[in-house]
Amino acid sequence: VTLDLLAPEASSSSTGPLVVSFASGNPSSKVLQSDGGIKFSCFSNGTQRAVVGETPKVEYCGLNFGTQNLSVSSLASNYMIGIYDKRKSTIKLVPTTCFELQQKVKEVDSKVSQAPQTSEEKQKAYEQLVINFGNKTMKGIYQRQRANKLENTPLASDAFQTELEKKRKEIDESGETIATPDMSYLPPLDTETTD
């Protein structure tokens, strides 16, 4: 196997292979498989390049210049792509740039209503946020919170009220008196206090 190193051509109009990474994490398989996946375009002005990936609702943009490029690689780093030719048994190393793609929402669904009003609607909206955008930790926390939450359904409160009424009737019928606790050690109640 022979190794060929191709020199970068500053005036070349061809883009060559590109390396991209997604700053917000890799897109889900649903995004990659729906509507033809992500369509990439490369724009250049001399040595400055911009890579744009688009879906119907999201746009990803990365630059090889400016402050955004410094977060991906230091000035001392060079990236190369190896291309293996089976027929000639050679590997060509082609210089490339790593683009960190920042996510931007293009289209907001007009069907989205205003902020939810009831606590049930707020809970459902929070659940959707955790499912769609939460990491493993957030999803685990949410599931534990749901498992530990007490039910506040009409059936549960009706059952409690029914049981309370039964106990009151039993006490009334038996003629028992309920002992009131001694509260003489408490200060008198002043409803006009402002402290």
Buried (B, 14 or more C-beta within 10 A) or exposed (E): EEEEEEEEEEEEEEBBEBBBEBEEEEBEEEBEEEEEEBEBEEEBEEEEBBBBBBBEEBBBBBBBBEEBBEEBBEEEEEBBBEBEEEEEEEBBEBBBBBBBBBBEEEEEEEEEEEEEEEEEEEEEEBEEEBEEEBEEEEEEEBEEEEEEEEEEEEEEEEEEEEEEEEEEEEEEEEEEEEEEEEEEEEEEEEEEEEE
